[in-house]
Amino acid sequence: MTELFDRLERFYDAVPRDGAHTEDFGGLVLFVRDGAGWPYYARPRLGATEPPSAADVIAVRARQREVGAPEAFEWVHETSPDLLAVARSAGLRVLEAPLLVLDREALVTPPPDLVTIIDAEAPSFAAHLAARRAVAAVGFSTPGTAAGSAGPTERDIATVPLAEDEVESERQAALAGRRASALVPSPDGVLASGMYQRVDDVAEIVGVATLPSARRRGLAAAVTTALASHALSKGTDLVFLSAGSDDIARVYTRVGFRRVGTACIAEPESIPPLG
């Protein structure tokens, strides 16, 4: 298990480095994005001799406000057990998310022809990226697994064309095998989506979401199995993910994942004004 957590730590440290520079604050490292794209977070620094302190957290939060980044922190509890209490003492709300890894022998075969892996060389690549993000925006705005009313109309409202440089960055990452995105298309448009990010032989499945109006059809499970299968076909031998709740984790355990720990995601209880 120690080797597993070591691999996860190296992965978490490596993923943001393609699009960010780092700034060290004691036992923490802050990833500051260079250019457009999703902002990154702070996490325990590899090789630090002391665990992160409350002073480190406070300093990072000040720097995040200065650069206009979310005051976000991520870590694995089993690797950095002291940080949970420190984060809470510094005024952060912590989500303790089930951390699961794939048992490849138990992976369920994805339903044929239900899920599409986005082709980075296709003319539709930019539109598919925008659809993936719109589905995620609508899906995550209504957390959980229960069906709801939000559907294609809300997805279409949330669909925003991406800047050319952002599309090209995503395209190059996909062509290099560092990312892959999946969609569940339908006559009503995309109903579910997700992606994985990969470093060497480790891949993390992230952003799996279903429109609330299309839930309870097994679409999130299908997206997850398709992404896991695709990652394995590219030479990945460790596939993992974090679930937003125990209910969501059960979706993943039914298709071949098992819980190994807890991923902590922290943000302020209330976000102060920038300045």
Backbone bond lengths (Angstrom), bond angles and torsions (degrees), N, CA, C in turn:
res aa  C-N    CA-C-N  psi(-1)  N-CA   C-N-CA  omega(-1)  CA-C   N-CA-C  phi
1 M - - - 1.457 - - 1.537 111.48 -
2 T 1.332 116.52 -34.52 1.458 119.86 178.32 1.523 110.66 -60.18
3 E 1.320 117.18 -42.33 1.465 121.03 178.64 1.519 110.87 -62.17
4 L 1.332 116.50 -40.29 1.462 120.68 178.70 1.523 110.52 -59.90
5 F 1.322 117.09 -49.84 1.459 119.84 -178.49 1.522 111.63 -66.38
6 D 1.324 117.86 -32.40 1.465 120.33 175.30 1.527 110.69 -63.31
7 R 1.316 116.63 -41.90 1.468 120.37 178.52 1.526 110.68 -64.15
8 L 1.326 116.63 -41.03 1.460 119.91 178.83 1.524 111.00 -64.24
9 E 1.337 117.51 -40.29 1.457 120.16 178.90 1.524 110.98 -62.30
10 R 1.316 116.78 -43.30 1.471 119.49 179.02 1.521 110.69 -64.48
11 F 1.320 116.24 -37.72 1.469 119.97 178.24 1.528 110.34 -63.79
12 Y 1.327 116.88 -52.35 1.462 120.58 -178.26 1.523 111.51 -57.32
13 D 1.323 116.58 -34.72 1.461 120.57 179.92 1.522 111.64 -74.15
14 A 1.333 116.42 -31.95 1.462 120.09 -174.37 1.528 113.36 -83.19
15 V 1.335 117.77 -36.46 1.469 121.16 -171.82 1.530 113.74 -53.13
16 P 1.334 119.68 -47.83 1.469 118.02 -175.37 1.524 114.51 -73.82
17 R 1.318 117.90 -13.36 1.460 119.68 -169.21 1.526 113.46 -69.79
18 D 1.343 118.03 -17.44 1.459 119.63 175.50 1.519 112.17 -65.30
19 G 1.345 116.22 -31.67 1.459 118.40 -174.50 1.505 114.85 -125.61
20 A 1.336 117.37 16.55 1.456 119.11 -176.22 1.520 110.54 -148.09
21 H 1.327 114.97 158.92 1.462 119.62 168.63 1.523 107.87 -106.57
22 T 1.309 117.06 163.68 1.453 120.95 -175.10 1.520 111.90 -111.19
23 E 1.316 114.85 149.46 1.456 122.50 173.74 1.527 107.42 -134.11
24 D 1.321 117.26 127.21 1.459 121.94 -176.63 1.528 111.27 -91.79
25 F 1.329 115.06 137.77 1.460 122.73 176.03 1.525 107.33 -134.40
26 G 1.317 116.63 86.42 1.454 119.93 -178.65 1.521 111.45 60.02
27 G 1.324 116.08 -119.83 1.459 120.33 -179.29 1.508 114.60 -83.90
28 L 1.338 117.81 5.80 1.464 121.93 -179.22 1.526 110.62 -117.51
29 V 1.329 115.62 153.01 1.453 121.67 170.57 1.522 107.51 -123.63
30 L 1.316 116.26 132.25 1.457 122.69 178.29 1.517 108.70 -103.89
31 F 1.326 116.13 129.36 1.460 121.84 175.54 1.523 107.98 -97.15
32 V 1.318 116.48 118.40 1.460 122.33 -178.14 1.522 107.68 -109.16
33 R 1.326 116.04 116.52 1.465 120.12 -174.84 1.518 111.43 -63.93
34 D 1.334 114.48 138.82 1.460 122.15 172.99 1.524 107.82 -101.78
35 G 1.315 118.08 108.58 1.454 120.67 179.54 1.515 112.29 92.51
36 A 1.352 114.67 -165.72 1.460 121.27 -175.11 1.524 110.90 -76.49
37 G 1.329 114.59 160.59 1.455 119.66 176.32 1.510 112.48 127.96
38 W 1.337 114.28 178.47 1.453 120.43 -178.26 1.524 110.73 -65.04
39 P 1.338 118.71 130.49 1.470 120.14 -179.04 1.520 111.46 -71.32
40 Y 1.316 115.13 153.67 1.459 120.34 -178.06 1.518 111.30 -99.12
41 Y 1.312 116.33 -162.59 1.452 124.60 -166.01 1.526 109.40 -138.21
42 A 1.313 115.35 -179.57 1.462 121.31 169.39 1.517 108.24 -110.66
43 R 1.333 116.00 152.76 1.468 120.56 179.23 1.521 109.21 -154.22
44 P 1.322 118.28 169.67 1.462 119.74 178.67 1.530 111.38 -57.28
45 R 1.314 115.37 139.95 1.461 120.94 -176.68 1.522 110.95 -83.47
46 L 1.338 114.84 129.62 1.460 119.10 176.38 1.530 109.86 -61.07
47 G 1.309 115.89 134.38 1.452 119.83 176.80 1.512 114.95 83.68
48 A 1.336 118.13 0.20 1.459 120.05 179.40 1.527 109.66 -65.37
49 T 1.314 116.87 139.77 1.471 120.72 -178.61 1.527 112.19 -87.48
50 E 1.331 117.04 -16.43 1.460 121.54 178.50 1.528 109.05 -127.33
51 P 1.337 118.04 146.84 1.463 119.85 176.96 1.518 110.78 -67.35
52 P 1.326 117.99 158.04 1.468 120.15 178.65 1.524 111.15 -59.77
53 S 1.315 115.26 143.60 1.460 121.80 -179.91 1.527 109.64 -107.85
54 A 1.335 115.39 169.19 1.459 119.96 175.52 1.526 110.40 -61.43
55 A 1.333 116.82 -36.02 1.469 120.10 178.21 1.526 110.68 -63.65
56 D 1.340 116.76 -37.75 1.473 120.07 176.95 1.522 110.20 -62.58
57 V 1.323 116.83 -44.59 1.465 121.20 -179.56 1.520 110.41 -62.16
58 I 1.317 117.24 -45.01 1.467 121.14 -179.74 1.529 110.92 -62.42
59 A 1.327 116.67 -41.17 1.466 120.30 179.97 1.522 111.18 -66.17
60 V 1.317 116.45 -40.70 1.468 119.57 178.91 1.522 110.32 -65.01
61 R 1.320 117.40 -43.42 1.466 119.70 -179.97 1.519 111.56 -60.01
62 A 1.317 116.98 -39.53 1.468 120.20 178.12 1.520 110.50 -63.37
63 R 1.328 116.35 -41.85 1.461 120.06 179.40 1.529 111.30 -67.90
64 Q 1.325 117.63 -38.21 1.462 120.37 177.39 1.519 110.92 -62.44
65 R 1.308 117.16 -41.40 1.463 119.13 176.62 1.524 110.68 -64.12
66 E 1.318 115.85 -37.97 1.470 120.39 -178.63 1.519 112.13 -62.95
67 V 1.342 116.93 -38.48 1.467 120.24 -177.84 1.526 112.17 -94.53
68 G 1.341 117.12 2.40 1.455 120.84 178.09 1.514 114.19 74.46
69 A 1.323 116.87 27.50 1.463 121.47 179.55 1.521 110.26 -100.68
70 P 1.322 118.33 154.20 1.463 120.17 175.27 1.525 110.61 -61.12
71 E 1.310 116.05 146.35 1.466 120.52 177.88 1.533 107.62 -83.42
72 A 1.316 115.43 76.95 1.464 122.23 -172.32 1.520 110.64 -117.56
73 F 1.334 114.95 140.19 1.459 122.50 178.97 1.530 107.91 -135.02
74 E 1.323 116.42 141.28 1.456 121.09 178.12 1.516 110.02 -137.27
75 W 1.338 115.51 142.67 1.463 119.85 176.18 1.514 109.71 -164.59
76 V 1.329 116.05 166.56 1.462 122.74 175.14 1.523 107.64 -99.10
77 H 1.316 116.29 124.47 1.470 120.11 -174.23 1.524 111.97 -60.56
78 E 1.332 117.09 -40.22 1.458 119.92 -177.01 1.525 112.03 -64.97
79 T 1.326 117.15 -25.74 1.459 121.44 -179.93 1.528 111.81 -89.44
80 S 1.332 116.62 -34.81 1.468 121.77 -177.92 1.523 109.46 -129.32
81 P 1.335 117.78 67.69 1.471 120.03 -172.49 1.520 114.62 -65.71
82 D 1.348 118.15 -25.86 1.461 120.63 -177.70 1.526 113.10 -75.49
83 L 1.326 116.96 -17.18 1.465 119.44 -171.98 1.528 112.63 -73.33
84 L 1.319 118.07 -24.14 1.464 120.14 -179.48 1.525 110.89 -60.30
85 A 1.321 117.28 -51.49 1.460 120.61 179.65 1.523 111.53 -66.30
86 V 1.328 116.86 -38.28 1.462 120.74 179.32 1.527 110.47 -62.82
87 A 1.326 116.84 -45.51 1.465 120.61 -179.09 1.524 110.93 -61.96
88 R 1.308 116.00 -44.47 1.464 118.92 179.68 1.523 111.92 -64.96
89 S 1.327 116.75 -37.51 1.463 119.64 179.27 1.521 111.77 -67.39
90 A 1.343 115.93 -22.71 1.461 120.71 179.86 1.529 112.28 -92.14
91 G 1.339 116.68 9.59 1.456 120.16 174.60 1.514 115.29 89.68
92 L 1.328 117.53 21.86 1.451 120.60 179.71 1.529 111.04 -102.71
93 R 1.312 115.11 143.88 1.464 122.38 172.24 1.518 107.63 -91.93
94 V 1.320 118.44 130.80 1.458 121.91 -173.31 1.521 110.64 -116.21
95 L 1.322 116.11 123.44 1.465 122.26 169.93 1.521 107.99 -88.41
96 E 1.316 116.45 123.01 1.454 121.62 176.96 1.529 107.60 -98.65
97 A 1.320 116.09 99.28 1.459 122.28 -171.88 1.520 111.24 -99.29
98 P 1.320 117.52 134.37 1.463 119.38 175.05 1.533 111.09 -56.61
99 L 1.322 116.04 131.49 1.459 123.26 178.36 1.528 107.38 -105.75
100 L 1.323 116.70 122.91 1.457 121.19 -173.68 1.521 110.91 -126.20
101 V 1.320 116.36 146.21 1.458 121.95 173.89 1.524 109.04 -119.94
102 L 1.315 115.14 153.98 1.460 121.01 -178.43 1.523 111.25 -80.70
103 D 1.317 115.36 130.47 1.456 122.13 164.86 1.520 105.96 -92.38
104 R 1.316 116.81 99.53 1.463 119.82 -169.07 1.521 112.92 -60.86
105 E 1.319 117.22 -27.53 1.463 119.30 178.01 1.527 111.37 -70.43
106 A 1.325 116.77 -21.70 1.465 120.82 -177.92 1.528 112.51 -98.73
107 L 1.333 117.68 -1.11 1.464 120.55 -176.80 1.519 111.27 -61.96
108 V 1.321 115.05 127.16 1.462 121.29 177.59 1.523 109.19 -74.67
109 T 1.316 116.74 140.59 1.466 121.14 177.95 1.524 109.73 -68.85
110 P 1.325 118.32 128.29 1.470 119.34 -179.35 1.521 111.22 -66.38
111 P 1.333 117.60 146.19 1.472 120.04 178.45 1.521 110.64 -59.39
112 P 1.309 118.56 134.14 1.466 120.23 -178.69 1.525 112.19 -65.94
113 D 1.321 115.23 137.73 1.464 123.39 172.50 1.529 114.79 66.21
114 L 1.337 117.81 9.47 1.457 118.96 178.85 1.525 111.59 -88.35
115 V 1.331 116.05 -39.93 1.461 121.84 -175.12 1.525 110.01 -109.47
116 T 1.328 115.71 138.21 1.463 122.09 178.07 1.530 109.52 -112.34
117 I 1.329 116.38 126.98 1.461 120.44 170.93 1.525 107.34 -84.58
118 I 1.317 117.49 125.71 1.460 121.64 -175.40 1.528 110.58 -63.23
119 D 1.321 115.41 133.09 1.453 122.62 177.77 1.533 109.05 -88.37
120 A 1.329 116.47 114.76 1.454 120.56 -176.13 1.521 112.79 -66.27
121 E 1.326 117.67 -19.36 1.466 121.02 -178.19 1.519 112.61 -97.17
122 A 1.320 117.59 -1.26 1.459 120.68 -177.99 1.529 110.87 -81.43
123 P 1.330 118.16 149.12 1.471 120.75 177.13 1.530 112.54 -60.58
124 S 1.327 116.41 -23.23 1.463 120.88 -177.58 1.530 113.02 -84.02
125 F 1.331 117.69 2.96 1.456 120.51 -172.62 1.532 112.08 -56.43
126 A 1.317 117.85 -48.02 1.471 120.73 -177.90 1.522 111.23 -62.62
127 A 1.336 116.79 -43.18 1.467 120.28 179.34 1.520 111.06 -64.03
128 H 1.330 116.51 -38.40 1.457 119.60 179.24 1.525 111.59 -68.02
129 L 1.318 117.09 -38.28 1.462 120.06 175.39 1.532 110.80 -60.75
130 A 1.330 115.95 -45.28 1.460 120.08 179.99 1.524 110.57 -62.40
131 A 1.339 117.17 -38.67 1.467 120.58 178.84 1.522 110.71 -66.85
132 R 1.343 116.74 -40.69 1.467 120.06 178.57 1.517 110.90 -58.80
133 R 1.312 115.63 -45.08 1.464 119.59 -178.34 1.520 111.59 -68.84
134 A 1.324 117.33 -37.67 1.465 120.48 -179.71 1.527 110.73 -65.49
135 V 1.324 116.98 -42.45 1.469 120.19 177.58 1.526 109.93 -61.44
136 A 1.325 116.23 -42.93 1.463 119.81 178.87 1.530 110.65 -62.49
137 A 1.329 117.31 -42.41 1.462 120.45 -179.54 1.524 111.19 -60.72
138 V 1.318 116.59 -43.83 1.465 120.23 -179.40 1.525 110.50 -72.06
139 G 1.331 116.35 -43.58 1.451 119.63 -178.17 1.510 112.94 -63.06
140 F 1.334 117.25 -46.12 1.463 120.44 -177.18 1.521 112.52 -75.29
141 S 1.332 117.81 -15.35 1.463 119.22 175.54 1.522 111.30 -74.85
142 T 1.341 116.49 -15.11 1.468 122.18 174.20 1.515 106.93 -126.29
143 P 1.335 117.86 82.76 1.467 121.04 -173.61 1.529 112.28 -64.01
144 G 1.327 114.10 163.12 1.455 120.24 176.04 1.510 112.74 101.10
145 T 1.315 115.17 -167.77 1.462 120.88 -176.27 1.525 112.35 -115.96
146 A 1.322 118.56 -2.61 1.460 121.11 -177.40 1.526 110.89 -73.70
147 A 1.325 115.28 146.20 1.462 120.64 176.02 1.526 109.46 -67.89
148 G 1.333 115.00 155.31 1.453 120.16 -179.59 1.514 110.43 -150.43
149 S 1.321 115.55 -174.27 1.467 119.69 -175.25 1.523 113.27 -89.49
150 A 1.319 118.33 -24.47 1.471 120.63 -176.55 1.525 110.02 -65.32
151 G 1.325 115.41 131.28 1.459 118.97 -175.56 1.511 113.14 -150.86
152 P 1.327 117.60 -139.91 1.463 121.16 -175.56 1.526 114.62 -56.89
153 T 1.319 117.74 -37.23 1.466 119.22 -179.68 1.520 110.63 -62.59
154 E 1.332 116.16 -47.39 1.462 120.29 179.32 1.529 111.27 -65.56
155 R 1.337 116.31 -36.07 1.471 119.39 176.52 1.520 110.62 -62.06
156 D 1.310 116.67 -45.25 1.465 119.54 -178.12 1.531 111.35 -64.49
157 I 1.325 116.34 -37.14 1.466 119.94 177.48 1.524 110.01 -64.53
158 A 1.337 115.91 -36.39 1.474 120.72 -177.02 1.521 113.15 -80.98
159 T 1.325 118.17 -8.72 1.460 121.18 -176.99 1.526 110.22 -75.33
160 V 1.320 115.52 122.07 1.466 121.96 -178.03 1.530 108.56 -126.06
161 P 1.334 118.69 126.35 1.469 119.91 176.87 1.523 111.15 -58.98
162 L 1.316 116.58 141.92 1.454 121.32 -178.16 1.527 110.64 -92.63
163 A 1.311 115.78 151.04 1.463 120.75 176.91 1.525 109.68 -65.69
164 E 1.319 115.95 150.00 1.463 120.38 -175.94 1.521 112.19 -59.97
165 D 1.333 117.21 -39.82 1.459 118.84 -178.74 1.528 111.81 -67.58
166 E 1.326 116.66 -32.88 1.456 120.24 178.10 1.526 110.87 -70.60
167 V 1.330 116.05 -41.02 1.463 119.96 176.81 1.520 110.40 -62.01
168 E 1.324 116.63 -42.98 1.462 119.65 -178.70 1.530 111.11 -66.36
169 S 1.328 116.46 -37.73 1.456 119.21 176.97 1.529 111.10 -62.51
170 E 1.322 116.30 -43.42 1.470 120.81 177.63 1.530 110.38 -64.78
171 R 1.323 116.21 -39.59 1.459 120.01 -179.75 1.528 111.26 -62.52
172 Q 1.317 115.88 -45.95 1.466 119.11 -178.76 1.528 111.14 -65.68
173 A 1.332 116.51 -37.54 1.464 119.51 177.24 1.518 110.86 -63.94
174 A 1.336 116.50 -39.45 1.461 120.15 178.94 1.523 111.19 -68.19
175 L 1.323 117.04 -43.51 1.468 120.52 -179.98 1.525 111.47 -64.39
176 A 1.333 116.63 -30.78 1.467 121.13 179.70 1.528 112.55 -82.97
177 G 1.340 116.00 -4.93 1.458 119.62 179.42 1.509 114.24 84.19
178 R 1.341 117.35 10.07 1.459 119.85 -179.22 1.525 112.50 -85.10
179 R 1.326 117.26 -17.28 1.460 121.19 178.63 1.515 109.99 -146.01
180 A 1.317 115.04 154.02 1.459 121.51 170.85 1.517 107.61 -149.76
181 S 1.320 116.26 141.83 1.461 121.59 -178.89 1.517 109.60 -120.06
182 A 1.335 115.52 149.65 1.469 121.23 -178.51 1.516 109.45 -130.53
183 L 1.325 115.53 146.01 1.462 122.98 178.64 1.517 110.07 -132.87
184 V 1.332 115.88 151.47 1.466 121.61 167.34 1.525 106.31 -109.91
185 P 1.341 116.77 100.01 1.468 119.50 -179.86 1.529 110.87 -80.04
186 S 1.318 115.35 160.85 1.465 121.22 176.52 1.524 107.74 -158.93
187 P 1.333 118.06 170.77 1.469 119.11 175.04 1.526 113.07 -58.77
188 D 1.337 116.89 -22.58 1.465 121.03 178.02 1.517 112.50 -93.82
189 G 1.330 116.94 11.63 1.448 120.37 -177.75 1.520 111.56 96.01
190 V 1.313 116.52 -170.21 1.461 121.56 -175.76 1.529 110.22 -72.39
191 L 1.331 115.91 130.13 1.459 121.84 -177.27 1.530 113.15 -104.72
192 A 1.337 117.31 -25.97 1.462 121.22 -178.49 1.523 107.92 -150.85
193 S 1.330 115.53 156.52 1.463 118.87 -177.69 1.519 110.12 -158.01
194 G 1.319 115.00 170.82 1.457 121.30 177.23 1.514 109.20 179.70
195 M 1.313 117.08 178.29 1.453 120.97 179.88 1.523 109.61 -157.14
196 Y 1.320 115.93 167.49 1.455 118.77 167.01 1.518 108.93 -129.86
197 Q 1.322 114.95 153.58 1.456 122.26 172.77 1.515 107.02 -118.46
198 R 1.323 115.97 140.55 1.461 120.31 -168.59 1.521 110.55 -133.07
199 V 1.323 115.04 139.68 1.461 122.48 170.87 1.524 106.76 -131.30
200 D 1.320 115.98 115.22 1.471 121.60 -178.21 1.522 110.00 55.58
201 D 1.342 118.15 -115.55 1.461 119.88 -175.51 1.525 112.95 -107.64
202 V 1.343 116.28 23.10 1.468 121.57 177.48 1.524 108.68 -123.49
203 A 1.332 116.89 134.32 1.459 121.05 178.85 1.522 109.98 -134.00
204 E 1.323 115.53 139.79 1.458 121.78 175.93 1.522 109.04 -113.88
205 I 1.322 116.33 125.95 1.460 121.68 174.99 1.524 108.19 -84.99
206 V 1.325 116.47 127.53 1.465 121.13 -175.97 1.523 109.73 -137.21
207 G 1.328 115.13 162.31 1.455 120.89 170.65 1.504 115.58 66.00
208 V 1.328 118.82 23.29 1.468 119.90 178.30 1.530 108.44 -72.11
209 A 1.315 116.07 123.05 1.465 120.49 -175.80 1.522 110.11 -147.72
210 T 1.319 115.18 150.30 1.462 122.91 176.47 1.519 108.69 -128.84
211 L 1.319 117.65 139.26 1.460 119.22 172.86 1.527 108.67 -57.06
212 P 1.327 118.82 133.69 1.470 119.97 -178.58 1.526 113.83 -51.56
213 S 1.329 117.62 -35.39 1.464 120.08 -178.87 1.527 112.72 -70.33
214 A 1.350 117.05 -13.48 1.467 120.64 -178.28 1.527 112.17 -111.14
215 R 1.326 117.56 11.47 1.455 120.38 -178.97 1.527 111.65 -74.06
216 R 1.332 114.01 167.61 1.461 123.13 179.96 1.523 112.03 69.53
217 R 1.331 116.63 25.22 1.469 120.85 176.01 1.527 111.56 -117.42
218 G 1.320 117.87 3.28 1.453 121.11 -179.06 1.513 114.34 79.87
219 L 1.341 117.57 17.43 1.464 119.64 -175.81 1.520 112.22 -72.44
220 A 1.338 117.85 -40.05 1.468 119.90 178.58 1.529 110.36 -63.40
221 A 1.316 116.13 -40.35 1.466 119.80 177.60 1.524 110.56 -63.47
222 A 1.329 116.70 -40.29 1.461 120.20 -179.97 1.525 111.36 -65.37
223 V 1.339 116.70 -42.83 1.461 120.40 177.44 1.525 110.61 -61.04
224 T 1.326 116.19 -43.18 1.460 120.91 -178.55 1.527 111.40 -64.04
225 T 1.317 117.42 -45.73 1.465 119.66 -179.28 1.528 111.12 -67.23
226 A 1.333 117.07 -36.52 1.464 119.52 178.43 1.525 110.63 -65.47
227 L 1.328 117.30 -43.00 1.462 120.42 179.09 1.523 111.13 -66.47
228 A 1.327 117.02 -41.66 1.464 119.88 178.92 1.521 110.79 -63.18
229 S 1.316 116.71 -43.51 1.470 120.66 179.16 1.522 110.90 -63.01
230 H 1.319 116.14 -41.29 1.462 120.41 179.77 1.526 110.33 -64.55
231 A 1.339 116.72 -43.39 1.468 119.94 179.18 1.527 111.02 -62.20
232 L 1.317 117.15 -43.17 1.465 120.45 178.72 1.525 111.09 -62.56
233 S 1.330 116.79 -37.56 1.467 120.48 -178.78 1.525 112.10 -67.00
234 K 1.347 116.45 -19.60 1.459 121.50 179.82 1.522 112.60 -94.73
235 G 1.333 117.18 7.49 1.457 120.62 176.18 1.519 115.33 99.29
236 T 1.332 116.96 6.89 1.460 120.40 177.79 1.524 109.39 -74.65
237 D 1.332 117.21 137.45 1.468 117.82 177.02 1.522 113.10 -119.42
238 L 1.355 117.28 0.29 1.458 121.11 173.03 1.521 107.81 -134.99
239 V 1.333 115.80 114.89 1.458 122.36 178.15 1.521 107.22 -118.98
240 F 1.328 116.88 130.24 1.453 119.47 -178.61 1.518 110.55 -142.20
241 L 1.316 115.41 170.75 1.458 121.46 177.94 1.519 109.41 -161.31
242 S 1.319 115.78 165.76 1.459 122.94 173.65 1.512 108.32 -118.33
243 A 1.329 116.36 139.83 1.462 121.64 -179.47 1.518 109.76 -107.23
244 G 1.317 116.43 145.70 1.453 120.33 -177.25 1.514 114.65 -72.94
245 S 1.332 117.35 -15.32 1.460 121.27 -179.33 1.522 108.57 -163.39
246 D 1.328 115.50 170.78 1.461 119.84 176.88 1.527 110.76 -64.97
247 D 1.345 117.49 -36.49 1.472 119.93 178.54 1.515 110.83 -62.11
248 I 1.332 116.25 -43.73 1.463 119.57 179.17 1.524 110.22 -68.25
249 A 1.328 117.34 -36.92 1.470 120.30 178.71 1.521 111.18 -58.93
250 R 1.322 116.87 -33.98 1.468 119.25 -179.45 1.526 111.84 -64.48
251 V 1.332 116.89 -29.57 1.474 119.62 175.18 1.526 109.46 -60.06
252 Y 1.327 115.75 -41.55 1.458 120.06 -176.19 1.528 112.73 -78.11
253 T 1.322 117.16 -34.36 1.473 118.00 179.02 1.518 110.62 -66.96
254 R 1.335 116.84 -27.14 1.469 118.94 179.72 1.520 112.53 -71.99
255 V 1.345 117.64 -16.40 1.470 118.61 -177.60 1.527 112.60 -111.47
256 G 1.349 117.28 7.61 1.460 118.19 172.17 1.505 116.91 125.88
257 F 1.327 118.37 3.62 1.457 121.12 178.64 1.530 110.06 -97.36
258 R 1.338 116.05 154.74 1.463 121.19 176.18 1.518 108.95 -134.26
259 R 1.326 115.31 146.72 1.461 119.59 -177.70 1.522 110.83 -78.21
260 V 1.344 115.68 134.94 1.457 120.73 178.83 1.521 112.44 -122.81
261 G 1.324 118.12 -12.33 1.449 119.31 -177.06 1.514 111.49 179.54
262 T 1.334 115.02 -155.21 1.456 122.04 -176.37 1.519 109.98 -134.36
263 A 1.319 116.06 126.44 1.465 122.12 173.82 1.521 107.89 -96.14
264 C 1.319 117.13 125.73 1.461 121.91 -178.48 1.529 109.84 -101.30
265 I 1.320 115.23 133.41 1.458 122.16 179.41 1.519 106.55 -128.80
266 A 1.328 117.19 118.66 1.460 121.43 -172.40 1.523 111.19 -119.65
267 E 1.315 114.29 144.87 1.457 122.02 175.48 1.524 107.75 -151.17
268 P 1.329 118.48 166.26 1.464 119.68 -176.78 1.524 112.38 -64.19
269 E 1.322 115.41 148.54 1.457 120.39 172.05 1.524 109.83 -61.59
270 S 1.310 116.56 -39.06 1.464 122.36 173.40 1.517 106.39 -141.73
271 I 1.316 116.12 139.41 1.453 120.57 -174.94 1.528 109.89 -92.07
272 P 1.331 117.79 116.99 1.469 120.04 -179.34 1.525 110.96 -73.11
273 P 1.308 117.55 158.31 1.471 120.28 177.24 1.524 109.95 -65.32
274 L 1.336 115.31 147.27 1.455 120.17 176.57 1.525 108.97 -70.45
275 G 1.318 114.43 148.24 1.458 117.19 177.47 1.514 111.44 149.48
